[in-house]
């Protein structure tokens, strides 16, 4: 199957990743642990850009950047250099941002995502280092705000800007790309995606017949999908009305889920880049091989191992390795019960129930999953009973054993199922007649009556077999 892209949608993402696992900022000794503290309490002359202050590179930040570049299949450059990106904005106290330009630390990589038509390669143009500006806090929306506050706690945090080629063809693919990127970064343990500002996205999007627009202020994966959906529709409407899509920078208003025009789009020459005179060029040609040996098992490699080691389906392996904590959870459970059964129940059922409640795998204990699978394997509860136990634990707490006892979920067989089947047949003559007339759905209705009479404690397959025997 080949994906049809009639509107010629092209999306390229610039993802700003905060390397917040470091102890100090990228050019000074201020702590990175600022997220729950009052504004402007983790600052110094360097990250405030005061006259006479000089930056000093954080070696750990360089090592983390190389680690990410290797994980993204990038080429690690032998020499890298910092530049000054000159522009004025209130969150940038120096009047310029220290970043990389002609000599990024890594380039030419790719990520494989699940695209609209199967596996799809998204090329990585570059992944370069830079410092984070401060944080602007608007009173209301950006276009209606009466005032703006500035918090410089974030100023000077180590950032990695990961720039993709315009290989993404839909908002759904953009979200999958961000999901995969975040997953890789969490496996590398270079950032905590749950912290505010940890991962921010600028999206360049265009459709056939128009210029590209850059959408800023996207702070979540869901937000990226919504922003791109809105922007694509906006551009299509402009062209349909006979207008021209101009090249500009737009702001995503998360509250209203719309994009708002900010200014014409800047080009690289507008920033007047020039080499940072206070930081010498870095020669890192010998660093990459040693750092490569420290890389952990990454998501794609773990997925292939799960398939080979545990004999599970590829779709389950993909789901289980989509989050590091989920992969660890599964392996711990799979080491104590049937790994194939564990894969099905964790990826298909537990993950779905967690997503429905907007919870993470931390909300469920491994011991409880082991107990549930053992109860199923020993034929003591039905699949419906297992789902009921999972939902009850998530909603009210308790252990599987307590819930089984409290709700009477132990499986019933033999005479109890036969009696329930006979009663269902006697009480539903129309369903019996419909089944004998060739309507298969009528049998499902009778199975449902048996399950109702046994309060869900009968196995649905057993109930069906008994009904078929009785109906003969």
C-alpha positions in Angstrom: 0.0 0.0 0.0 1.3 3.4 -1.0 0.1 6.5 1.0 -1.8 9.0 -1.1 -0.9 12.6 -0.3 -3.2 14.6 -2.6 -2.6 17.9 -0.8 1.1 17.5 -1.0 1.6 18.0 2.8 5.2 18.4 3.9 6.1 18.7 7.5 9.5 19.2 9.1 9.9 19.3 12.8 12.5 21.2 14.9 12.4 19.5 18.3 14.1 21.3 21.2 15.1 18.7 23.8 16.2 19.9 27.3 19.1 17.8 28.6 17.7 18.1 32.1 19.4 14.9 33.5 22.6 17.0 33.8 23.4 18.5 37.2 24.3 22.0 35.9 23.5 24.2 32.9 25.4 24.2 29.7 27.7 27.2 30.2 27.5 27.9 34.0 27.3 26.1 37.3 23.6 26.8 38.1 21.6 23.8 38.9 19.1 22.2 36.4 16.7 21.3 39.3 14.6 24.5 39.0 11.2 23.3 37.8 9.4 23.5 41.2 11.1 26.6 42.5 10.1 30.3 42.4 11.0 32.3 39.3 14.5 33.8 38.9 16.0 31.8 41.8 18.5 29.7 39.8 20.4 32.3 37.9 23.9 33.8 37.8 25.8 36.4 35.8 26.5 33.9 33.0 22.9 32.8 32.3 21.7 36.3 32.9 24.1 37.6 30.3 25.7 40.2 32.5 28.7 42.2 31.1 32.0 40.5 31.7 30.6 37.0 32.3 32.2 34.2 30.3 30.7 30.8 29.3 32.4 27.5 30.1 31.2 24.4 28.2 29.7 21.5 30.2 31.5 18.4 29.1 28.7 16.2 30.2 26.3 18.1 27.9 28.7 17.4 24.9 28.7 13.7 25.8 24.9 13.6 26.0 24.6 15.3 22.6 27.0 12.7 21.1 25.0 9.9 22.7 21.7 11.2 21.1 23.4 11.7 17.7 24.6 8.1 17.7 21.1 6.8 18.7 19.6 8.8 15.8 22.0 7.1 13.4 23.8 10.5 12.8 27.3 11.2 11.7 29.3 12.6 14.6 31.5 15.4 13.4 35.2 15.6 14.3 35.1 19.3 15.0 32.2 21.4 16.3 31.9 25.0 17.0 29.5 27.4 18.7 28.1 30.6 17.1 26.1 33.6 18.3 22.6 33.8 16.9 21.7 37.5 17.1 18.2 38.6 17.7 16.4 40.6 20.4 13.6 39.1 22.5 12.9 39.7 26.2 13.7 36.1 27.2 17.2 36.4 25.8 19.1 38.7 28.1 22.4 38.8 26.1 20.7 39.8 22.9 22.0 36.6 21.3 21.8 32.9 21.7 24.8 30.6 21.9 24.1 27.8 19.4 25.7 25.9 16.5 25.5 26.8 12.9 28.0 25.7 10.2 29.5 22.9 12.4 26.8 21.0 14.3 27.8 18.2 16.5 25.9 15.6 14.5 24.1 15.4 11.2 22.7 13.0 8.5 20.7 10.6 10.6 17.2 9.1 10.5 14.3 7.6 12.6 12.1 4.8 11.5 8.4 5.4 12.4 5.1 3.6 11.8 3.9 5.7 8.8 0.6 5.9 7.0 1.7 3.0 4.7 3.9 0.9 6.9 7.4 1.7 8.2 8.6 5.1 7.1 12.0 6.7 7.3 12.2 10.3 8.5 15.7 11.8 7.8 17.4 13.9 10.5 19.2 16.9 9.0 21.1 17.8 12.1 21.1 17.7 15.9 23.0 20.6 17.3 23.7 22.0 20.8 22.5 25.4 22.1 21.4 27.2 25.3 17.7 27.6 26.3 16.3 31.1 26.5 14.2 32.2 29.5 10.5 31.5 29.8 7.8 34.1 29.0 4.6 34.0 30.9 1.7 35.8 29.3 -1.4 37.1 31.1 -4.0 35.4 28.9 -3.3 34.5 25.2 -0.2 35.9 23.5 -2.2 38.2 21.1 -4.4 39.6 23.9 -2.0 39.7 26.8 -1.9 42.9 28.9 1.6 42.1 30.2 4.3 39.4 30.1 6.5 38.1 32.9 9.9 36.6 32.4 11.4 33.7 34.4 15.2 33.2 33.7 15.5 29.9 35.7 15.4 28.1 32.4 17.9 30.4 30.7 21.1 28.5 29.9 19.7 25.0 30.2 21.4 22.6 27.8 19.3 22.1 24.7 19.6 19.8 21.7 17.8 21.0 18.6 16.9 18.0 16.4 15.9 19.1 12.9 14.2 16.7 10.5 13.8 16.9 6.7 10.2 17.5 5.5 9.6 13.8 5.2 6.5 13.8 7.5 3.3 13.6 5.5 0.5 14.0 8.0 -0.2 15.2 11.6 -0.5 11.5 12.7 3.0 10.7 11.4 4.3 13.8 13.2 2.9 12.6 16.5 4.4 9.1 15.9 7.7 10.7 15.1 7.6 12.6 18.4 6.6 9.5 20.3 9.5 7.6 18.8 12.0 10.4 19.5 10.9 10.8 23.1 11.1 7.0 23.5 14.7 6.9 22.3 15.6 9.9 24.5 14.1 8.1 27.6 16.0 4.9 26.8 19.2 7.0 26.7 18.3 8.6 30.1 19.3 12.1 28.9 16.0 13.9 29.8 12.8 13.7 31.8 9.9 14.3 29.5 7.5 14.9 32.3 9.1 18.2 33.3 7.8 21.5 32.0 9.6 22.6 28.9 11.5 19.4 28.5 10.5 18.9 24.8 9.2 21.7 22.7 8.4 21.6 19.0 8.5 24.1 16.1 6.8 22.7 13.0 7.4 23.8 9.4 4.4 22.9 7.3 3.3 23.5 3.7 0.8 22.1 1.2 0.9 22.1 -2.6 0.7 25.6 -4.0 1.8 27.5 -0.9 4.8 28.7 1.1 5.7 27.0 4.4 4.7 28.4 7.7 6.6 27.8 11.0 4.3 27.1 13.9 5.9 27.8 17.3 4.9 27.2 21.0 4.0 23.5 20.6 4.7 21.8 24.0 3.2 18.3 23.6 2.7 15.5 21.2 -1.1 15.9 21.2 -0.6 19.6 20.8 1.6 19.0 17.7 -1.0 16.9 16.0 -3.8 19.5 16.8 -1.7 22.4 15.6 -0.8 20.7 12.4 -4.3 19.7 11.7 -5.5 23.3 12.2 -2.7 24.8 10.1 -3.2 22.4 7.2 -6.9 23.2 7.1 -6.1 27.0 7.3 -3.7 26.8 4.4 -6.1 24.8 2.3 -8.9 27.4 3.0 -6.5 30.3 2.0 -5.8 28.6 -1.4 -9.4 27.6 -2.0 -10.4 31.3 -1.6 -7.9 32.4 -4.2 -5.4 33.7 -1.6 -1.7 33.0 -1.2 -0.1 31.2 1.7 2.8 33.4 2.8 6.0 32.4 4.5 5.6 33.4 8.1 6.0 32.5 11.8 2.8 31.6 13.6 2.0 30.9 17.3 0.0 27.9 18.5 -2.6 29.0 21.0 -3.2 25.7 23.0 -6.3 27.1 24.8 -8.1 27.9 21.5 -6.3 25.2 19.4 -5.6 27.7 16.6 -2.4 29.3 15.1 -2.0 33.0 15.2 0.3 35.1 12.9 3.3 36.6 14.7 5.7 37.8 12.0 7.3 37.1 8.7 9.5 34.0 8.7 13.2 34.7 9.4 15.9 33.2 7.3 19.4 32.2 8.6 21.0 35.4 7.3 18.6 37.5 9.4 20.3 36.3 12.5 23.8 37.4 11.5 25.5 34.3 12.8 29.2 34.6 13.7 31.5 32.4 15.7 31.3 32.7 19.5 34.6 34.4 20.5 34.5 33.2 24.1 34.3 29.5 23.3 37.1 27.7 21.3 36.1 25.1 18.6 35.9 21.6 20.0 37.8 18.6 18.6 35.7 15.5 19.5 37.0 13.0 17.0 38.0 10.5 19.6 34.9 10.7 21.8 32.2 8.9 19.7 33.6 5.3 19.8 33.9 5.2 23.6 30.5 6.8 24.0 29.0 4.3 21.5 30.0 1.4 23.8 28.0 2.9 26.7 24.7 3.1 24.7 21.9 1.1 26.2 19.7 -1.3 24.2 17.5 1.0 22.1 13.8 0.5 21.3 14.1 -1.1 17.9 16.8 -3.5 19.1 14.7 -4.4 22.2 11.7 -5.0 20.0 13.6 -7.6 17.9 14.9 -9.3 21.0 11.5 -9.5 22.5 10.2 -11.2 19.4 13.1 -13.7 19.3 13.5 -14.3 23.0 9.8 -14.5 24.1 8.1 -15.6 20.8 5.6 -12.7 20.8 4.0 -10.9 17.9 5.7 -7.9 16.3 2.6 -5.7 17.1 2.9 -6.6 20.8 6.7 -6.1 20.8 6.2 -2.6 19.3 3.7 -1.6 21.9 5.7 -3.0 24.8 8.9 -1.2 23.8 7.2 2.1 23.1 8.0 3.2 26.6 11.0 2.2 28.6 9.1 1.7 31.9 6.6 -0.5 30.0 9.3 -2.6 28.5 10.9 -3.1 31.9 7.5 -3.9 33.4 6.9 -6.6 30.8 10.3 -8.3 31.1 9.8 -8.6 34.9 6.4 -10.1 34.5 7.4 -12.3 31.5 10.2 -13.8 33.7 7.6 -15.3 36.1 4.6 -16.3 33.8 3.9 -17.3 30.2 5.6 -14.4 28.2 3.1 -14.7 25.3 0.1 -14.4 27.6 1.8 -11.5 29.4 2.4 -9.7 26.2 -1.2 -9.9 25.1 -2.6 -8.8 28.5 -0.1 -6.0 29.1 -0.1 -4.5 25.6 -3.7 -5.0 24.6 -5.6 -4.7 27.9 -3.6 -3.1 30.6 -2.0 -0.4 28.3 -5.5 0.4 26.9 -7.0 0.8 30.4 -4.1 3.0 31.5 -4.4 5.2 28.4 -8.2 5.6 29.0 -7.5 6.9 32.5 -4.5 9.0 31.4 -2.2 6.9 33.8 1.3 5.5 33.3 2.5 2.0 34.0 3.6 3.2 37.5 0.0 3.0 38.5 0.0 -0.8 38.3 2.1 -3.3 40.4 4.0 -6.1 38.6 2.9 -8.5 41.3 -0.7 -7.9 40.5 -0.2 -8.5 36.8 1.6 -11.8 37.6 -1.3 -12.9 39.9 -3.9 -12.1 37.2 -2.1 -14.1 34.6 -1.5 -17.0 36.9 -5.3 -17.0 37.7 -6.0 -17.1 34.0 -3.4 -19.7 33.2 -4.8 -22.0 36.0 -8.3 -21.5 34.6 -9.6 -20.0 37.8 -11.0 -16.8 36.3 -12.5 -15.8 32.9 -11.0 -13.2 30.6 -13.9 -10.9 31.5 -13.1 -11.5 35.1 -9.4 -10.5 34.5 -10.5 -7.3 32.8 -12.8 -6.6 35.8 -9.9 -7.1 38.2 -7.6 -4.7 36.3 -10.3 -2.0 36.1 -11.1 -2.4 39.8 -7.4 -2.1 40.8 -7.0 1.1 38.7 -10.2 2.7 40.0 -10.4 1.6 43.6 -7.2 -0.3 44.5 -6.9 -3.7 46.1 -5.2 -6.9 45.2 -6.4 -9.5 42.6 -7.1 -12.1 45.3 -9.2 -9.6 47.4 -11.2 -8.6 44.3 -11.8 -12.2 43.2 -13.2 -13.0 46.7 -15.2 -9.8 47.1 -16.8 -10.0 43.6 -17.1 -13.8 43.4 -15.1 -14.0 40.2 -13.9 -17.6 40.5 -14.8 -19.4 37.3 -17.8 -21.7 37.2 -18.0 -24.9 35.0 -19.8 -28.1 34.6 -23.4 -28.4 35.9 -23.7 -24.6 36.6 -22.9 -23.7 33.0 -25.2 -26.4 31.7 -28.1 -25.3 33.9 -27.6 -21.7 32.8 -27.5 -22.7 29.1 -30.7 -24.7 29.5 -32.5 -21.8 31.2 -31.3 -19.4 28.5 -32.7 -21.7 25.8 -36.1 -22.0 27.6 -36.4 -18.3 28.3 -35.5 -17.1 24.8 -37.5 -19.1 22.2 -37.2 -16.4 19.6 -33.4 -16.4 19.7 -33.5 -20.2 19.5 -35.8 -20.0 16.4 -33.6 -17.4 14.8 -30.5 -19.5 15.3 -32.2 -22.6 13.8 -33.2 -20.4 10.9 -29.5 -19.7 10.2 -29.0 -16.4 12.0 -25.6 -16.9 13.8 -25.9 -13.7 15.7 -28.7 -15.3 17.7 -26.2 -17.7 19.3 -24.2 -14.7 20.6 -27.3 -13.4 22.3 -27.8 -16.8 24.0 -24.1 -16.8 25.1 -24.7 -13.3 26.6 -27.6 -14.7 28.6 -25.5 -17.5 30.0 -22.8 -15.0 31.0 -25.4 -12.9 32.7 -26.8 -15.8 34.6 -23.3 -16.8 35.8 -22.4 -13.2 36.5 -19.6 -13.4 34.0 -17.9 -16.3 35.7 -18.5 -18.8 32.9 -16.0 -19.0 30.1 -17.6 -17.6 26.9 -16.1 -20.3 24.7 -17.3 -23.1 27.1 -20.8 -21.5 27.2 -20.9 -21.5 23.4 -19.9 -25.1 23.2 -22.6 -26.1 25.8 -25.3 -24.1 24.0 -24.4 -25.8 20.7 -24.7 -29.2 22.3 -28.0 -28.4 23.9 -29.4 -26.9 20.7 -28.8 -30.1 18.8 
